[in-house]
Amino acid sequence: MEISNQGFGAYDIRGIYPTEVNETLAYRVGRAFVALLGAKRVAVGHDIRLSGPAISEALTRGLTEAGCDVVDIGQCGTEMIYFATAHWQLDGGIMVTASHNPKNYNGMKLVREGARPISRDTGLLDVEKAVMAGDFPPPAAPPGKVERCDVTDPYVEHLLSYIDVKALKPLTVVANTGNGAGGPIVAALAKRLPVKILPLYSEPDGNFPHGVPNPLLPDNRESTARAVRETKADLGFAWDGDFDRCFLFDEKGQFIEGYYIVGFLAQAFLKRHPGAKIIYDPRVTWNTIEIVEKMGGVPVMCKSGHAFIKDRMRREDAVYGGEMSAHHYFRDFSFCDSGMLVFLLVMELVSEAGKPLSALMAERMAKFPCSGEINSTVADAPAVLAALEKEYGPQGEVNKVDGLSVEFPTWRFNLRMSNTEPVIRLNVETRGDEALLREKTEELLTKIRR
């Protein structure tokens, strides 16, 4: 098979199988990983994609031929590779996944010891160069060994350590794992929880019979919302394919933007860790800042993207970090993101509050209404950003931590360019003014798309 570097991105490898990501590429990634990191033991796992086992096998062959032992945890979610790497004190981990991409994609996420991410700035570019050169030493003698291990039990125990299981009320919750890898983990947790879990699309299936598991897409939300309404459930949860992102629905089936969950979880962690630092991304900010400051915590802004957030969390020793994209990061989970921890923590918070999620969110949503992220395809993204900065910048406060943010007394916006396509992503929020939110969102979209 021919190889291409088209799949190498800022944070991971991801592309169409088998033209951009295939077994030859995976084999070379294994060889390069050992050559560059000197790894002796590495965790390997894959999600439910049909090409996952073949890519994992080729990756394992590359690792073992380089003399590295492989701890094969089989089908799993991305956060289970993070956990296995840290829990067993391995030299690294590689997850075969394309997250929420269409079913003809696959890829790899790489971490070093301690589950520290390997991004373009911290080694992925070196992996790409070595893979494309393909110039590796002769296979090691003897080769590394393969040990097949199930990490589920210690992983589930660790998840449950974050909550007081006895404090949970007998909630009824819809759990939509979208035929991704999360179904077996939800089932394992269900045995330990005093709640009624109604599984939806729980059978892992790389054919994605109910569509690509990406609840961030509005069209993919209705199945969870409908299930919540029909069963009169207290909560709804939906995950992406490798379940590192978890999305929330209240008891009315209303989708809750990830932005508001950041403030919700920050509040919970600051009760347990007074004065702690909380990391947030620049897309929408006011709700998080107000909650953290009121609770006596320290809000710290960081560029969005898991590699940036994890690095900043380690440097600040932050207890929690959250992005509006529904990635939530936890200090005691090796500063990594976990969709299953969100599932458990939100159930505990709703149980403690004794109020439905809609009531807990309504005040915050009314106080800081937001547009949600709106994508626009443009011919020249840098030119659009420059034009809007020239127009709005002189009137407001400009911040360029991530794209372009401009803040005014009653409203603010953030514009970011996609790393991979000619797309601009817009987020707008206001101070309690829905009419102003609609007005400014329409105004900006007209200028972006003209």
Buried (B, 14 or more C-beta within 10 A) or exposed (E): EEBBEEBBBBBBBBBBBBBBBBBBBBBBBBBBBBBBBEBEBBBBBBBBBBBBBBBBBBBBBBBBBBBBBBBBBBBBBBBBBBBBBBBBEBBBBBBBBBBBBEBBBBBBBBBBBBBBBBBBEBBBBBBBEBBBEEEBEEBEEEBBEBEEEEBBEBBBEBBBEBBEBEEBBEBBBBBBBBBBBBBBBBBBBBEEBEBEBBBBBBEBBBEBEBBBBBBBEEEBBEBBBBBBBEBEBBBBBBBBBBBBBBBBBBBEBBBBBBBBBBBBBBBBBBEEBEEBBBBBBBBBBBBBBBBBEEBEBBBBBBBBBBBBBBBBBBEBEBBBBBBBBBBBBBBEBBBBBBBBBBBBBBBBBBBBEEEBBBEBBBEBBEEBBBBBBBEBEBEEBEEBBEBBBEEBEEEBEEBEBBBBBBBBEEBBBBBBBEEEEEBBBBBBBBBEBEEBBBBBBEEBBEEBEE
